Amino acid sequence: MNFLEPTYILSILLALSVHEWAHGFMAYQLGDPTAKYAGRLTLNPLAHLDMLGTILFVTVGFGWGKPVPVDPRYFQHPKRDTALTALAGPLSNLILACIAFAILVALSHGPVDGFAESLLSQPKSGAVSIQFLRQFAGSSLFLNLGLMAFNLLPIAPLDGSKIIHPFVPLQWDDQYDELMRRGPMILLVLLLAERLVHFPLLSVWIFWIMETVLRAFAAVASVFV
């Protein structure tokens, strides 16, 4: 995939903006106005882009947005509500991926045979607008699924570490907090291991989730197509 294609860049802007907005919106609904006061309850990409994260997106295909500020002191149930706020980001990417998949199905010329690659291998013919929409939907589908899967990793500061926190037994809370403080270093080691020694733990995690979701999408689509 060419990370400098206009459709891919537009997909990045949409995915990151909706992801970070969803965090802020959920926190606001649960009583925390911090994101609103920080100007983050917006879909304007400029409010959510992290310079380094964006550069990595268009050079190596993965990156991140600027984290939305959240203050758990506003929550009635801090652990639960923090988890819900964290979950809102990946869930928003899942919804965007579902919409993109539906667009690909609508534009396809053949049956859905159980996996999404068939939808992306359609001949590049037809009106320019249709070609653009197909390319945008394809980029958006895989980018949103990849962003969702990466953020579901249970490693701080990623969303997954907050999502599973309510399920950690109370007697292990201190140990879990200590592990989360080491999360950025653990994540960096995993990223370096992926790149330098080809230890594909992150890739296996991301592609397993993406493939599972894509098969589920295709199974549902096959009922209607």
N, C-alpha and C positions, 0 to 999 in steps of 0.2 A: 504493500500500500504506500502511495506517495503522500507523506505527511504534510506536504505543502499544497496539496490540491485545495481549491476553494471550498469544495463540499466537505472535506475533512476539517478544515479550519472552522467553518460554520458549525459543524457538529460539535467541535470542542467548545466553542463559545456557548452554544445552547446547553450542552450537557453540564458544564461547570456552573453556569448561571443558575440553572434549575436546581442542581444539587445543593449549592450553597443557600439559595433562597429557601429551599425546603427545610433546611436546618433551622434557619431563622424564623420561618413561619411557624413551624411546630413549636419552637421554644416560646414564641409570642403567644400562641394559643394556650400554652401551659403556664403562662403568667410571667415569662421573662421578657422584658422590653429591651434588653441590651442590644440585640441585633437591629431593632428599629431605630434606637437612638444613634447607632453607629452607621446608619444609612445602608444597611444590608438587606432590608426587606424590599428588594428590587430585582428585576430580571436584567438590569443593565450589566453587561459583561464587565465593564470597566470597574464596577464596584467589587468584583469577585476574583479578578485575575491576579495571580501571583507571578511575578516576572520570571523567576527561575522555573517554576512549574510549567508555565506556558511555553517557554523556550524548549524544555524537554519534550513537551507534547509534540511540537512540530519538528523535532530533530530525531528523537528516538521512539516516539509513539506512546509515551506514558509520562504523566506529570500530575499536577495537583492544582487546586484553587486556593485562594486565601481563606483560612478557616474563619467561620462565623463566630464571633464572641458569644459565649453562653455563660450565664451566672446561675449555677444551681441553687443559690440561696433564695431565688424567687420561686422555686418549685415547691409544691406541697409534698411531693414524694420525690426527693432529689435523685435517688438511684434509678427509680423507674422512669421518671420524666427525662432524665439525661439519656437513658437508653432509647426512649421513644424519639427524642430529638436527633440522636445519632442515626437511628433507623430511617428517618425521613429522607436522608440524602440518597442512600442506595435504593430505597423504594421509588424515589422520583426517577432515577435512571432506569429502573425496571419498567416503569410506565412509559417512558420515552422509547425504550427499546421495543415494547409491545406495539406502540403506535407505528414505529418504523417498520416493524415486521408486517403489520397489517397493510401498510402502503406497498411494500414489496409484493405481497400476495395479490393485492388488487392490480398491480402492474404486470404480474407474471403472465406468461402465455401457456403455461402447462400446469399439471397437477402438483400439489405439494407432496413430495415423496418421502417425507419424514425428516428432512434436514435442510437447514437454511441455505447451504451453498448452492442448491439447485435454483434458488430464487435469484442469486447473484450472478449466475452464469447465463442470463438471458442475453440474446444478441443485442448489440448496441445499435439499435435502429429506432426509427420513429422520430417524433418531433424533438427538438433540442430541449424543450421544457420537460418532456417526459424523461429523457436521458438524464437531465440534471436532477430531477426528483428521485429517480432510481438510484443514482450515485449518492445523493445526499442521504436517502433512507438507508442504503447499505452501510455507509460510513457511520451514521448515527446508531444503527443497530449494534454493530460490533464495538464501537467506542463506548456506548452507554453500558453494555454488558461488561466490558472490560473494566470500566470505572467502578461499576457496582461490585464486581468480584474482588477487585483490589481493595476497595474500602471495607469489605466484609472480613478481611484478615483480622484475626483477634490479636492485633499487635498495636500498641499505642504508637503514634497518636491517631491511628485509623479508626473508623467508626465501629468496626467489629469489636474492638476492645471495650467500648462503652456498652454495646448491645448485650454482650454476655455478662457484664458485671452484675446485674440483678440475680443471676443464677449461681453466682459464686457463694458458697456457704459462708456465713458470717464469721466463723472461726478462721477462715482463710483470707479474710479481707485485707489484713495488713500485708501478707505475703503477695497478694494479687497487686496491691498498690505499689509495692516495691518492684515487682516484675514489670508493671506498666511504666515506671520511671525509667526502666532500662529499655523500654520499647523502641525508641528512636535508634538506639545503637544496634538492637537486634535486627530491626528493619534494614539498616544500612549494611550490616553483615550479610543478610540474605540477598540484598540487591547486588553487592559486590561478588558474592559467591555465584550468583546467576550469570554475571557478565564475565568474570575472570576465570572461574574454574568450571563453568557450565554445570553448576548444581541447580537443577531446574525446579526447586521446590515452589517458588512463586508461580512459575509458568504452569506447573501441574495444577495448582490450586485454581488459578484464573481460568485456564482452559477447561477444567472439569466443570466449574460452575457455568461457564458460557455454553458448553455443549449440552449440559443438562437442561438449561433454560431454553435453548434453541430447540431441542427435541420436544420439550413441553409445548412451546409455541406451535411447532409444526403439527403435533398431534391434535391440538385444538383446532388449528386451521383446516386440517384434513376433514374434519367433521362438516365444515361449512363450504368447502371448495369442491 
